[in-house]
Amino acid sequence: MTAQRIYLDYNASTPVDPAVSAAMMPFLADHFGNPSSGHWAAAPAKAALERARGQIAAVLGCEDDEVVFTSGGSEANNLALKGVFFVRRSGGDHIITTRIEHPAIIEPCRFLERLGARITYLPVDGFGRVDPDDLRRAITPHTILVSIMHANNEVGTIQPIEECARIAREHDILFHTDAAQSVGKIATDVNGLGVDLLSIAGHKLYAPKGVGALFVRRGVQLEPLIHGAGHESGRRAGTESALLAVGLGKACELARDLSPMDRVRALRDRFWRELQSRFGNRIALNGHPTHCLPNTLNVSFIGRVGAEILERLDGVAASTGSACHSGRIELSPVLAAMSVAPEVGMGAIRFSLGRGTTREEIHAVAERLSAIL
Ligand SMILES: Cc1ncc(COP(=O)(O)O)c(C=O)c1O
């Protein structure tokens, strides 16, 4: 008999919320018009696109015209990094980021290095947090951009963004944060955070894959990645998908209510307590005990291999390292940057809970873990 399927990989992707798919349906079935056209067929698509922009702006606390639609988190990050570099390179060639960013930040940085950029990769402490003083020390007269993720996808650690953004502003340096993992889980008000650019990814917040957005503060100039007609105020060419925009907009409207996270946090904490009572000092928590996403539990089964445990955890979807680049058996760069010992880090499994997770599910996973270990 196959075991009950349990999904604990919400940081990799979320199911589309039924309210989101319902909002999208008319744009799949009927409203096909090009939002840029001037006739009757365009009107519903154009109106929906702008309503969605407003819903995204509302969750970020920004103006509607500061939201640029993209194909997802990766594109938003690429647009932020390359867009700023191409506009500002004559004034400076230095970018500061961290060692624990998602590949959608690390790889554009490597690309820009090949074009002559100098990149500083800030270290993190054992909990995965950046020290704002390290940022202060890394700034040079040539620094044009700082990019520090809001919350880490693997261990859930939340960075001191407000403080880091304040330091950047004191030096007139633009500040970007990759908030792909944080929208809908913790507050993401761009003015509260003090950021100039912020990336979001639809499929991490119950919208479909293939859509995201970049917040670009008024006055910040970006070179587009995709040149063409003047869509998105000249920042991203290509006919907008009202269908996907409506999905992201509705998901952002739902994400403004953070109260479902109280239940998720309680379940996550309960799961951790249950694992502790079963495994005692044979497990270790990776990440920060308090500055952490409410849904993420990265736990190491010491001396074991996380991927092997997952394989035997029949029917349980979770991940080792990051699902975006799984399949390799080596210590994740995030855990390595946190100086987690190899015999601990190799045994890491990331469980990420979501709106659909139940108490029965986490108990069942704990039981299955006990049975196989
Ligand atoms: C922190 C972070 N940034 C960026 C991305 C990439 O987003 P997308 O899959 O929408 O391109 C992810 C997805 O795993 C992520 O976790």
The ligand as an SDF file (V2000), in Angstrom:
LIG
                    3D

 16 16  0  0  0  0  0  0  0  0999 V2000
   14.7450   33.2130   -2.3180 C   0  0  0  0  0  0  0  0  0  0  0  0
   14.3570   32.9090   -3.7250 C   0  0  0  0  0  0  0  0  0  0  0  0
   14.6200   33.7840   -4.6960 N   0  0  0  0  0  0  0  0  0  0  0  0
   14.2890   33.5590   -5.9710 C   0  0  0  0  0  0  0  0  0  0  0  0
   13.6670   32.3940   -6.3500 C   0  0  0  0  0  0  0  0  0  0  0  0
   13.3400   32.1730   -7.7980 C   0  0  0  0  0  0  0  0  0  0  0  0
   12.0030   32.4430   -8.0600 O   0  0  0  0  0  0  0  0  0  0  0  0
   11.3050   31.8730   -9.4000 P   0  0  0  0  0  0  0  0  0  0  0  0
   11.2410   30.3980   -9.2260 O   0  0  0  0  0  0  0  0  0  0  0  0
    9.9570   32.5250   -9.4220 O   0  0  0  0  0  0  0  0  0  0  0  0
   12.1330   32.2950  -10.5340 O   0  0  0  0  0  0  0  0  0  0  0  0
   13.3710   31.4390   -5.3770 C   0  0  0  0  0  0  0  0  0  0  0  0
   12.7530   30.1530   -5.7660 C   0  0  0  0  0  0  0  0  0  0  0  0
   13.1550   29.1010   -5.3000 O   0  0  0  0  0  0  0  0  0  0  0  0
   13.7180   31.7030   -4.0270 C   0  0  0  0  0  0  0  0  0  0  0  0
   13.4550   30.8280   -3.0530 O   0  0  0  0  0  0  0  0  0  0  0  0
  1  2  1  0
  2  3  1  0
  2 15  2  0
  3  4  2  0
  4  5  1  0
  5  6  1  0
  5 12  2  0
  6  7  1  0
  7  8  1  0
  8  9  2  0
  8 10  1  0
  8 11  1  0
 12 13  1  0
 12 15  1  0
 13 14  2  0
 15 16  1  0
M  END
$$$$
